[in-house]
Every structure is written in C-alpha cells, then in structure tokens.
Amino acid sequence: MRPDHRGRQSGMTLIEVLISVLILGIGLLGAAAIQLNALKYTDSSTMTSQASFIAYDMMDRIRANVDGNSASNGVTDVLSTYAISATGVAPAATLTNARAQDLADFKANILAFGGATATGSIVVVKPVVTITITWDDTRATNANEAVRGTNPATTRTFAISSRIGVNAVTP
C-alpha cells in the first residue's frame, strides 16, 4: 500500500477484505436457505390447494348427479351410492353411468395429485356428504422439523362437508 499525501496508508488490508467476503458469504448462504424453505412451503400450499379443488369438484359432481339422474344410475337413492371408503374401491369409468364416471375421475385425480400414497373417501350421512383427501407431505414437513429435531407426522388431510338435498322425512 502506498501512503497518501498525509502519510497514511489508503485502501483496505487483506484481513479487512477476507472479513468482508466472509460476511457476504454468510449472508448469501442465509438467503439461499430462506429461498429453499420458501420453495418447500409453496409446494405444500400448492398440494393443499389441489386437494381443495379435487374435493370441491367431486362435491359439485355429486350435487349435479343426485337431482334427476337416479333413473340413469339404476337406483332411486343416488346420494348413498357415492359413499366410498377409499379411492382404491372406486368403480371403473363408464360412459353410461354418471356416478361410476364421477368416482373413477375422483380416484384418477387423487392418484395424479398425490401418487400411490394419496387416498380419498366420501362419507354420506344424509343429507351431509364429507369428502376427505389425505396425502404425504414429507418434503415440507421435514424441512421445518429437521431443524427442531422432532419426528412429525408427514401426512396432510383436507376435508369438506356439505348438505346435499334435504333431510329424509319419516312417516
């Protein structure tokens, strides 16, 4: 380093440069960690939104089919026939039966959304229909819990309930 016109050295020393680079590196690592966690939580939020779309779609299909379509389904109580305990028991799709098509689409949507571990169920306790979708959310859960040292449940569930039709009147 050359002295300036007053006899002092100008510029930074090598130690000052190294400390500046170290502080900058720590800051960049922190920003990268924040970005990584944001991506994981965004993925988890997207999964919840998709589960919501699938559940509401199925609820709308049930509403549309229950009124006036009992003859084409071969039964007078279409609402009760929508109850399934898991997506694995959904019937095969058919173009002549709206109920079977709805349940087959429900199963296909869940499998496309969450893979083989995702499940869905429809519970009918007249007139209330409850649709539940469960999926594995390990990616987002592990990001948060690994820091805390806990072993969390990695499954997430989305459920909706709605009244469809009216209460049955007993004579």
CNS distance restraints for C-alpha pairs under 8 A (distance, minus, plus):
assign (resid   1 and name CA) (resid   9 and name CA) 6.16 0.50 0.50
assign (resid   1 and name CA) (resid  10 and name CA) 6.76 0.50 0.50
assign (resid   1 and name CA) (resid  11 and name CA) 7.35 0.50 0.50
assign (resid   2 and name CA) (resid   9 and name CA) 5.85 0.50 0.50
assign (resid   2 and name CA) (resid  10 and name CA) 6.79 0.50 0.50
assign (resid   3 and name CA) (resid   7 and name CA) 5.02 0.50 0.50
assign (resid   3 and name CA) (resid   8 and name CA) 4.95 0.50 0.50
assign (resid   3 and name CA) (resid   9 and name CA) 4.27 0.50 0.50
assign (resid   3 and name CA) (resid  10 and name CA) 6.29 0.50 0.50
assign (resid   4 and name CA) (resid   8 and name CA) 5.52 0.50 0.50
assign (resid   4 and name CA) (resid   9 and name CA) 5.99 0.50 0.50
assign (resid   4 and name CA) (resid  10 and name CA) 6.23 0.50 0.50
assign (resid  12 and name CA) (resid  16 and name CA) 6.02 0.50 0.50
assign (resid  12 and name CA) (resid  17 and name CA) 6.64 0.50 0.50
assign (resid  13 and name CA) (resid  17 and name CA) 6.48 0.50 0.50
assign (resid  14 and name CA) (resid  18 and name CA) 6.22 0.50 0.50
assign (resid  15 and name CA) (resid  19 and name CA) 6.17 0.50 0.50
assign (resid  16 and name CA) (resid  20 and name CA) 6.16 0.50 0.50
assign (resid  17 and name CA) (resid  21 and name CA) 6.20 0.50 0.50
assign (resid  18 and name CA) (resid  22 and name CA) 6.12 0.50 0.50
assign (resid  19 and name CA) (resid  23 and name CA) 6.21 0.50 0.50
assign (resid  20 and name CA) (resid  24 and name CA) 6.16 0.50 0.50
assign (resid  21 and name CA) (resid  25 and name CA) 6.03 0.50 0.50
assign (resid  22 and name CA) (resid  26 and name CA) 6.25 0.50 0.50
assign (resid  23 and name CA) (resid  27 and name CA) 6.23 0.50 0.50
assign (resid  24 and name CA) (resid  28 and name CA) 6.22 0.50 0.50
assign (resid  25 and name CA) (resid  29 and name CA) 6.19 0.50 0.50
assign (resid  26 and name CA) (resid  30 and name CA) 6.21 0.50 0.50
assign (resid  27 and name CA) (resid  31 and name CA) 6.25 0.50 0.50
assign (resid  28 and name CA) (resid  32 and name CA) 6.18 0.50 0.50
assign (resid  29 and name CA) (resid  33 and name CA) 6.23 0.50 0.50
assign (resid  30 and name CA) (resid  34 and name CA) 6.27 0.50 0.50
assign (resid  31 and name CA) (resid  35 and name CA) 6.21 0.50 0.50
assign (resid  32 and name CA) (resid  36 and name CA) 6.18 0.50 0.50
assign (resid  33 and name CA) (resid  37 and name CA) 6.30 0.50 0.50
assign (resid  34 and name CA) (resid  38 and name CA) 6.13 0.50 0.50
assign (resid  35 and name CA) (resid  39 and name CA) 6.29 0.50 0.50
assign (resid  36 and name CA) (resid  40 and name CA) 6.43 0.50 0.50
assign (resid  37 and name CA) (resid  41 and name CA) 6.20 0.50 0.50
assign (resid  37 and name CA) (resid 140 and name CA) 7.98 0.50 0.50
assign (resid  37 and name CA) (resid 143 and name CA) 6.82 0.50 0.50
assign (resid  38 and name CA) (resid  42 and name CA) 5.99 0.50 0.50
assign (resid  39 and name CA) (resid  43 and name CA) 6.22 0.50 0.50
assign (resid  40 and name CA) (resid  44 and name CA) 6.43 0.50 0.50
assign (resid  40 and name CA) (resid 139 and name CA) 6.60 0.50 0.50
assign (resid  40 and name CA) (resid 140 and name CA) 5.05 0.50 0.50
assign (resid  40 and name CA) (resid 143 and name CA) 7.40 0.50 0.50
assign (resid  41 and name CA) (resid  45 and name CA) 6.14 0.50 0.50
assign (resid  41 and name CA) (resid 140 and name CA) 5.62 0.50 0.50
assign (resid  42 and name CA) (resid  46 and name CA) 6.11 0.50 0.50
assign (resid  43 and name CA) (resid  47 and name CA) 6.28 0.50 0.50
assign (resid  43 and name CA) (resid 140 and name CA) 7.39 0.50 0.50
assign (resid  44 and name CA) (resid  48 and name CA) 6.43 0.50 0.50
assign (resid  44 and name CA) (resid 137 and name CA) 6.68 0.50 0.50
assign (resid  44 and name CA) (resid 139 and name CA) 7.91 0.50 0.50
assign (resid  44 and name CA) (resid 140 and name CA) 5.93 0.50 0.50
assign (resid  45 and name CA) (resid  49 and name CA) 6.27 0.50 0.50
assign (resid  46 and name CA) (resid  50 and name CA) 6.15 0.50 0.50
assign (resid  47 and name CA) (resid  51 and name CA) 6.17 0.50 0.50
assign (resid  47 and name CA) (resid 113 and name CA) 7.68 0.50 0.50
assign (resid  48 and name CA) (resid  52 and name CA) 6.21 0.50 0.50
assign (resid  48 and name CA) (resid 158 and name CA) 7.05 0.50 0.50
assign (resid  49 and name CA) (resid  53 and name CA) 6.29 0.50 0.50
assign (resid  50 and name CA) (resid  54 and name CA) 6.24 0.50 0.50
assign (resid  50 and name CA) (resid 113 and name CA) 7.21 0.50 0.50
assign (resid  51 and name CA) (resid  55 and name CA) 6.14 0.50 0.50
assign (resid  51 and name CA) (resid 110 and name CA) 7.84 0.50 0.50
assign (resid  51 and name CA) (resid 113 and name CA) 7.70 0.50 0.50
assign (resid  51 and name CA) (resid 133 and name CA) 6.46 0.50 0.50
assign (resid  51 and name CA) (resid 158 and name CA) 6.49 0.50 0.50
assign (resid  52 and name CA) (resid  56 and name CA) 6.08 0.50 0.50
assign (resid  52 and name CA) (resid 158 and name CA) 6.83 0.50 0.50
assign (resid  53 and name CA) (resid  57 and name CA) 5.95 0.50 0.50
assign (resid  54 and name CA) (resid  58 and name CA) 6.25 0.50 0.50
assign (resid  54 and name CA) (resid 106 and name CA) 7.21 0.50 0.50
assign (resid  54 and name CA) (resid 109 and name CA) 6.84 0.50 0.50
assign (resid  54 and name CA) (resid 110 and name CA) 7.36 0.50 0.50
assign (resid  55 and name CA) (resid  59 and name CA) 6.22 0.50 0.50
assign (resid  55 and name CA) (resid 131 and name CA) 6.15 0.50 0.50
assign (resid  55 and name CA) (resid 132 and name CA) 7.30 0.50 0.50
assign (resid  55 and name CA) (resid 133 and name CA) 7.30 0.50 0.50
assign (resid  55 and name CA) (resid 159 and name CA) 7.59 0.50 0.50
assign (resid  55 and name CA) (resid 160 and name CA) 7.15 0.50 0.50
assign (resid  56 and name CA) (resid  60 and name CA) 6.13 0.50 0.50
assign (resid  56 and name CA) (resid 160 and name CA) 7.86 0.50 0.50
assign (resid  57 and name CA) (resid  61 and name CA) 6.24 0.50 0.50
assign (resid  58 and name CA) (resid  62 and name CA) 6.21 0.50 0.50
assign (resid  58 and name CA) (resid 102 and name CA) 7.19 0.50 0.50
assign (resid  58 and name CA) (resid 106 and name CA) 6.57 0.50 0.50
assign (resid  59 and name CA) (resid  63 and name CA) 6.27 0.50 0.50
assign (resid  59 and name CA) (resid 129 and name CA) 7.97 0.50 0.50
assign (resid  59 and name CA) (resid 131 and name CA) 7.55 0.50 0.50
assign (resid  59 and name CA) (resid 162 and name CA) 7.94 0.50 0.50
assign (resid  60 and name CA) (resid  64 and name CA) 6.11 0.50 0.50
assign (resid  61 and name CA) (resid  65 and name CA) 6.09 0.50 0.50
assign (resid  61 and name CA) (resid 102 and name CA) 6.74 0.50 0.50
assign (resid  62 and name CA) (resid  66 and name CA) 5.94 0.50 0.50
assign (resid  62 and name CA) (resid  79 and name CA) 7.26 0.50 0.50
assign (resid  62 and name CA) (resid  82 and name CA) 7.53 0.50 0.50
assign (resid  62 and name CA) (resid  99 and name CA) 7.95 0.50 0.50
assign (resid  62 and name CA) (resid 102 and name CA) 7.96 0.50 0.50
assign (resid  63 and name CA) (resid  67 and name CA) 7.02 0.50 0.50
assign (resid  63 and name CA) (resid 164 and name CA) 6.43 0.50 0.50
assign (resid  65 and name CA) (resid  69 and name CA) 5.59 0.50 0.50
assign (resid  65 and name CA) (resid  70 and name CA) 7.85 0.50 0.50
assign (resid  65 and name CA) (resid  78 and name CA) 7.67 0.50 0.50
assign (resid  65 and name CA) (resid  98 and name CA) 7.06 0.50 0.50
assign (resid  65 and name CA) (resid  99 and name CA) 7.22 0.50 0.50
assign (resid  66 and name CA) (resid  70 and name CA) 6.82 0.50 0.50
assign (resid  66 and name CA) (resid  77 and name CA) 7.97 0.50 0.50
assign (resid  66 and name CA) (resid  78 and name CA) 5.57 0.50 0.50
assign (resid  66 and name CA) (resid  79 and name CA) 5.79 0.50 0.50
assign (resid  69 and name CA) (resid  73 and name CA) 6.53 0.50 0.50
assign (resid  69 and name CA) (resid  78 and name CA) 7.78 0.50 0.50
assign (resid  70 and name CA) (resid  74 and name CA) 6.24 0.50 0.50
assign (resid  70 and name CA) (resid  75 and name CA) 5.42 0.50 0.50
assign (resid  70 and name CA) (resid  76 and name CA) 5.04 0.50 0.50
assign (resid  70 and name CA) (resid  77 and name CA) 6.73 0.50 0.50
assign (resid  70 and name CA) (resid  78 and name CA) 5.73 0.50 0.50
assign (resid  71 and name CA) (resid  75 and name CA) 6.24 0.50 0.50
assign (resid  71 and name CA) (resid  76 and name CA) 6.81 0.50 0.50
assign (resid  72 and name CA) (resid  96 and name CA) 7.80 0.50 0.50
assign (resid  72 and name CA) (resid  97 and name CA) 6.69 0.50 0.50
assign (resid  72 and name CA) (resid  98 and name CA) 7.92 0.50 0.50
assign (resid  73 and name CA) (resid  78 and name CA) 7.23 0.50 0.50
assign (resid  73 and name CA) (resid  97 and name CA) 5.72 0.50 0.50
assign (resid  73 and name CA) (resid  98 and name CA) 7.04 0.50 0.50
assign (resid  73 and name CA) (resid  99 and name CA) 6.94 0.50 0.50
assign (resid  77 and name CA) (resid  81 and name CA) 7.12 0.50 0.50
assign (resid  78 and name CA) (resid  82 and name CA) 6.96 0.50 0.50
assign (resid  78 and name CA) (resid  99 and name CA) 7.91 0.50 0.50
assign (resid  79 and name CA) (resid  83 and name CA) 7.83 0.50 0.50
assign (resid  79 and name CA) (resid 124 and name CA) 7.35 0.50 0.50
assign (resid  80 and name CA) (resid 124 and name CA) 6.15 0.50 0.50
assign (resid  80 and name CA) (resid 126 and name CA) 7.78 0.50 0.50
assign (resid  81 and name CA) (resid  99 and name CA) 7.94 0.50 0.50
assign (resid  82 and name CA) (resid  99 and name CA) 7.03 0.50 0.50
assign (resid  82 and name CA) (resid 103 and name CA) 7.49 0.50 0.50
assign (resid  82 and name CA) (resid 122 and name CA) 6.85 0.50 0.50
assign (resid  82 and name CA) (resid 123 and name CA) 7.99 0.50 0.50
assign (resid  82 and name CA) (resid 124 and name CA) 7.41 0.50 0.50
assign (resid  83 and name CA) (resid 121 and name CA) 7.48 0.50 0.50
assign (resid  83 and name CA) (resid 122 and name CA) 4.89 0.50 0.50
assign (resid  83 and name CA) (resid 123 and name CA) 5.08 0.50 0.50
assign (resid  83 and name CA) (resid 124 and name CA) 5.59 0.50 0.50
assign (resid  84 and name CA) (resid  89 and name CA) 6.85 0.50 0.50
assign (resid  84 and name CA) (resid  90 and name CA) 6.92 0.50 0.50
assign (resid  84 and name CA) (resid 121 and name CA) 5.54 0.50 0.50
assign (resid  84 and name CA) (resid 122 and name CA) 5.17 0.50 0.50
assign (resid  84 and name CA) (resid 123 and name CA) 6.69 0.50 0.50
assign (resid  85 and name CA) (resid  89 and name CA) 7.36 0.50 0.50
assign (resid  85 and name CA) (resid 120 and name CA) 7.64 0.50 0.50
assign (resid  85 and name CA) (resid 121 and name CA) 4.92 0.50 0.50
assign (resid  85 and name CA) (resid 122 and name CA) 6.40 0.50 0.50
assign (resid  85 and name CA) (resid 123 and name CA) 7.26 0.50 0.50
assign (resid  86 and name CA) (resid  90 and name CA) 7.44 0.50 0.50
assign (resid  86 and name CA) (resid 119 and name CA) 6.08 0.50 0.50
assign (resid  86 and name CA) (resid 120 and name CA) 5.32 0.50 0.50
assign (resid  86 and name CA) (resid 121 and name CA) 4.73 0.50 0.50
assign (resid  86 and name CA) (resid 122 and name CA) 7.73 0.50 0.50
assign (resid  87 and name CA) (resid 106 and name CA) 7.60 0.50 0.50
assign (resid  87 and name CA) (resid 107 and name CA) 5.11 0.50 0.50
assign (resid  87 and name CA) (resid 110 and name CA) 7.92 0.50 0.50
assign (resid  87 and name CA) (resid 119 and name CA) 5.70 0.50 0.50
assign (resid  87 and name CA) (resid 120 and name CA) 5.23 0.50 0.50
assign (resid  87 and name CA) (resid 121 and name CA) 6.32 0.50 0.50
assign (resid  88 and name CA) (resid 107 and name CA) 7.38 0.50 0.50
assign (resid  88 and name CA) (resid 119 and name CA) 7.85 0.50 0.50
assign (resid  90 and name CA) (resid 100 and name CA) 7.66 0.50 0.50
assign (resid  90 and name CA) (resid 103 and name CA) 5.58 0.50 0.50
assign (resid  90 and name CA) (resid 104 and name CA) 5.78 0.50 0.50
assign (resid  90 and name CA) (resid 107 and name CA) 6.53 0.50 0.50
assign (resid  91 and name CA) (resid 100 and name CA) 5.67 0.50 0.50
assign (resid  91 and name CA) (resid 101 and name CA) 7.95 0.50 0.50
assign (resid  91 and name CA) (resid 103 and name CA) 6.57 0.50 0.50
assign (resid  91 and name CA) (resid 104 and name CA) 5.89 0.50 0.50
assign (resid  92 and name CA) (resid 100 and name CA) 6.54 0.50 0.50
assign (resid  92 and name CA) (resid 101 and name CA) 7.32 0.50 0.50
assign (resid  92 and name CA) (resid 104 and name CA) 5.68 0.50 0.50
assign (resid  93 and name CA) (resid 100 and name CA) 5.59 0.50 0.50
assign (resid  93 and name CA) (resid 101 and name CA) 4.53 0.50 0.50
assign (resid  93 and name CA) (resid 102 and name CA) 7.81 0.50 0.50
assign (resid  93 and name CA) (resid 103 and name CA) 7.69 0.50 0.50
assign (resid  93 and name CA) (resid 104 and name CA) 5.11 0.50 0.50
assign (resid  93 and name CA) (resid 105 and name CA) 7.44 0.50 0.50
assign (resid  94 and name CA) (resid  98 and name CA) 7.63 0.50 0.50
assign (resid  94 and name CA) (resid 100 and name CA) 6.24 0.50 0.50
assign (resid  94 and name CA) (resid 101 and name CA) 5.50 0.50 0.50
assign (resid  95 and name CA) (resid 101 and name CA) 6.70 0.50 0.50
assign (resid  97 and name CA) (resid 101 and name CA) 6.28 0.50 0.50
assign (resid  98 and name CA) (resid 102 and name CA) 6.02 0.50 0.50
assign (resid  99 and name CA) (resid 103 and name CA) 6.25 0.50 0.50
assign (resid 100 and name CA) (resid 104 and name CA) 6.04 0.50 0.50
assign (resid 101 and name CA) (resid 105 and name CA) 6.06 0.50 0.50
assign (resid 102 and name CA) (resid 106 and name CA) 6.11 0.50 0.50
assign (resid 103 and name CA) (resid 107 and name CA) 6.24 0.50 0.50
assign (resid 104 and name CA) (resid 108 and name CA) 6.18 0.50 0.50
assign (resid 105 and name CA) (resid 109 and name CA) 5.95 0.50 0.50
assign (resid 106 and name CA) (resid 110 and name CA) 6.28 0.50 0.50
assign (resid 107 and name CA) (resid 111 and name CA) 6.23 0.50 0.50
assign (resid 107 and name CA) (resid 120 and name CA) 7.42 0.50 0.50
assign (resid 108 and name CA) (resid 112 and name CA) 6.07 0.50 0.50
assign (resid 109 and name CA) (resid 113 and name CA) 6.00 0.50 0.50
assign (resid 110 and name CA) (resid 114 and name CA) 6.01 0.50 0.50
assign (resid 110 and name CA) (resid 115 and name CA) 7.34 0.50 0.50
assign (resid 110 and name CA) (resid 118 and name CA) 6.36 0.50 0.50
assign (resid 110 and name CA) (resid 119 and name CA) 6.67 0.50 0.50
assign (resid 110 and name CA) (resid 120 and name CA) 6.99 0.50 0.50
assign (resid 110 and name CA) (resid 133 and name CA) 7.79 0.50 0.50
assign (resid 111 and name CA) (resid 115 and name CA) 4.65 0.50 0.50
assign (resid 111 and name CA) (resid 116 and name CA) 5.87 0.50 0.50
assign (resid 111 and name CA) (resid 117 and name CA) 7.95 0.50 0.50
assign (resid 111 and name CA) (resid 118 and name CA) 6.28 0.50 0.50
assign (resid 111 and name CA) (resid 119 and name CA) 7.67 0.50 0.50
assign (resid 113 and name CA) (resid 118 and name CA) 7.75 0.50 0.50
assign (resid 114 and name CA) (resid 118 and name CA) 4.90 0.50 0.50
assign (resid 114 and name CA) (resid 135 and name CA) 5.84 0.50 0.50
assign (resid 114 and name CA) (resid 136 and name CA) 7.22 0.50 0.50
assign (resid 117 and name CA) (resid 135 and name CA) 6.42 0.50 0.50
assign (resid 117 and name CA) (resid 136 and name CA) 6.75 0.50 0.50
assign (resid 118 and name CA) (resid 133 and name CA) 7.32 0.50 0.50
assign (resid 118 and name CA) (resid 134 and name CA) 5.59 0.50 0.50
assign (resid 118 and name CA) (resid 135 and name CA) 4.33 0.50 0.50
assign (resid 118 and name CA) (resid 136 and name CA) 6.74 0.50 0.50
assign (resid 119 and name CA) (resid 133 and name CA) 5.77 0.50 0.50
assign (resid 119 and name CA) (resid 134 and name CA) 5.33 0.50 0.50
assign (resid 119 and name CA) (resid 135 and name CA) 6.61 0.50 0.50
assign (resid 120 and name CA) (resid 131 and name CA) 7.23 0.50 0.50
assign (resid 120 and name CA) (resid 132 and name CA) 5.48 0.50 0.50
assign (resid 120 and name CA) (resid 133 and name CA) 4.32 0.50 0.50
assign (resid 120 and name CA) (resid 134 and name CA) 6.30 0.50 0.50
assign (resid 121 and name CA) (resid 131 and name CA) 5.77 0.50 0.50
assign (resid 121 and name CA) (resid 132 and name CA) 5.32 0.50 0.50
assign (resid 121 and name CA) (resid 133 and name CA) 6.66 0.50 0.50
assign (resid 122 and name CA) (resid 129 and name CA) 6.92 0.50 0.50
assign (resid 122 and name CA) (resid 130 and name CA) 5.70 0.50 0.50
assign (resid 122 and name CA) (resid 131 and name CA) 4.59 0.50 0.50
assign (resid 122 and name CA) (resid 132 and name CA) 6.56 0.50 0.50
assign (resid 123 and name CA) (resid 129 and name CA) 5.74 0.50 0.50
assign (resid 123 and name CA) (resid 130 and name CA) 5.13 0.50 0.50
assign (resid 123 and name CA) (resid 131 and name CA) 6.49 0.50 0.50
assign (resid 124 and name CA) (resid 128 and name CA) 6.00 0.50 0.50
assign (resid 124 and name CA) (resid 129 and name CA) 4.60 0.50 0.50
assign (resid 124 and name CA) (resid 130 and name CA) 6.51 0.50 0.50
assign (resid 125 and name CA) (resid 129 and name CA) 6.34 0.50 0.50
assign (resid 126 and name CA) (resid 163 and name CA) 7.90 0.50 0.50
assign (resid 126 and name CA) (resid 164 and name CA) 7.81 0.50 0.50
assign (resid 126 and name CA) (resid 167 and name CA) 6.65 0.50 0.50
assign (resid 126 and name CA) (resid 168 and name CA) 7.63 0.50 0.50
assign (resid 127 and name CA) (resid 163 and name CA) 5.29 0.50 0.50
assign (resid 127 and name CA) (resid 164 and name CA) 5.36 0.50 0.50
assign (resid 127 and name CA) (resid 165 and name CA) 5.97 0.50 0.50
assign (resid 127 and name CA) (resid 166 and name CA) 5.92 0.50 0.50
assign (resid 127 and name CA) (resid 167 and name CA) 5.64 0.50 0.50
assign (resid 127 and name CA) (resid 168 and name CA) 7.83 0.50 0.50
assign (resid 128 and name CA) (resid 161 and name CA) 6.56 0.50 0.50
assign (resid 128 and name CA) (resid 162 and name CA) 5.45 0.50 0.50
assign (resid 128 and name CA) (resid 163 and name CA) 4.34 0.50 0.50
assign (resid 128 and name CA) (resid 164 and name CA) 6.12 0.50 0.50
assign (resid 129 and name CA) (resid 161 and name CA) 5.50 0.50 0.50
assign (resid 129 and name CA) (resid 162 and name CA) 5.45 0.50 0.50
assign (resid 129 and name CA) (resid 163 and name CA) 6.25 0.50 0.50
assign (resid 129 and name CA) (resid 164 and name CA) 6.87 0.50 0.50
assign (resid 130 and name CA) (resid 159 and name CA) 6.86 0.50 0.50
assign (resid 130 and name CA) (resid 160 and name CA) 5.58 0.50 0.50
assign (resid 130 and name CA) (resid 161 and name CA) 4.18 0.50 0.50
assign (resid 130 and name CA) (resid 162 and name CA) 6.60 0.50 0.50
assign (resid 131 and name CA) (resid 159 and name CA) 5.53 0.50 0.50
assign (resid 131 and name CA) (resid 160 and name CA) 5.46 0.50 0.50
assign (resid 131 and name CA) (resid 161 and name CA) 6.43 0.50 0.50
assign (resid 132 and name CA) (resid 157 and name CA) 6.89 0.50 0.50
assign (resid 132 and name CA) (resid 158 and name CA) 5.71 0.50 0.50
assign (resid 132 and name CA) (resid 159 and name CA) 4.19 0.50 0.50
assign (resid 132 and name CA) (resid 160 and name CA) 6.64 0.50 0.50
assign (resid 133 and name CA) (resid 157 and name CA) 5.62 0.50 0.50
assign (resid 133 and name CA) (resid 158 and name CA) 5.26 0.50 0.50
assign (resid 133 and name CA) (resid 159 and name CA) 6.30 0.50 0.50
assign (resid 134 and name CA) (resid 155 and name CA) 6.70 0.50 0.50
assign (resid 134 and name CA) (resid 156 and name CA) 5.62 0.50 0.50
assign (resid 134 and name CA) (resid 157 and name CA) 4.33 0.50 0.50
assign (resid 134 and name CA) (resid 158 and name CA) 6.47 0.50 0.50
assign (resid 135 and name CA) (resid 155 and name CA) 5.54 0.50 0.50
assign (resid 135 and name CA) (resid 156 and name CA) 5.52 0.50 0.50
assign (resid 135 and name CA) (resid 157 and name CA) 6.58 0.50 0.50
assign (resid 136 and name CA) (resid 154 and name CA) 5.84 0.50 0.50
assign (resid 136 and name CA) (resid 155 and name CA) 4.48 0.50 0.50
assign (resid 136 and name CA) (resid 156 and name CA) 6.30 0.50 0.50
assign (resid 137 and name CA) (resid 141 and name CA) 6.26 0.50 0.50
assign (resid 137 and name CA) (resid 154 and name CA) 5.27 0.50 0.50
assign (resid 137 and name CA) (resid 155 and name CA) 5.46 0.50 0.50
assign (resid 137 and name CA) (resid 156 and name CA) 6.18 0.50 0.50
assign (resid 138 and name CA) (resid 142 and name CA) 5.75 0.50 0.50
assign (resid 138 and name CA) (resid 154 and name CA) 4.86 0.50 0.50
assign (resid 138 and name CA) (resid 155 and name CA) 7.18 0.50 0.50
assign (resid 139 and name CA) (resid 143 and name CA) 6.60 0.50 0.50
assign (resid 140 and name CA) (resid 144 and name CA) 6.93 0.50 0.50
assign (resid 141 and name CA) (resid 145 and name CA) 6.15 0.50 0.50
assign (resid 141 and name CA) (resid 152 and name CA) 7.16 0.50 0.50
assign (resid 141 and name CA) (resid 153 and name CA) 7.94 0.50 0.50
assign (resid 141 and name CA) (resid 154 and name CA) 6.06 0.50 0.50
assign (resid 142 and name CA) (resid 146 and name CA) 5.46 0.50 0.50
assign (resid 142 and name CA) (resid 152 and name CA) 7.84 0.50 0.50
assign (resid 142 and name CA) (resid 154 and name CA) 7.90 0.50 0.50
assign (resid 143 and name CA) (resid 147 and name CA) 7.21 0.50 0.50
assign (resid 144 and name CA) (resid 148 and name CA) 7.08 0.50 0.50
assign (resid 145 and name CA) (resid 149 and name CA) 6.00 0.50 0.50
assign (resid 145 and name CA) (resid 150 and name CA) 5.54 0.50 0.50
assign (resid 145 and name CA) (resid 151 and name CA) 6.81 0.50 0.50
assign (resid 145 and name CA) (resid 152 and name CA) 6.77 0.50 0.50
assign (resid 146 and name CA) (resid 150 and name CA) 6.61 0.50 0.50
assign (resid 146 and name CA) (resid 151 and name CA) 7.87 0.50 0.50
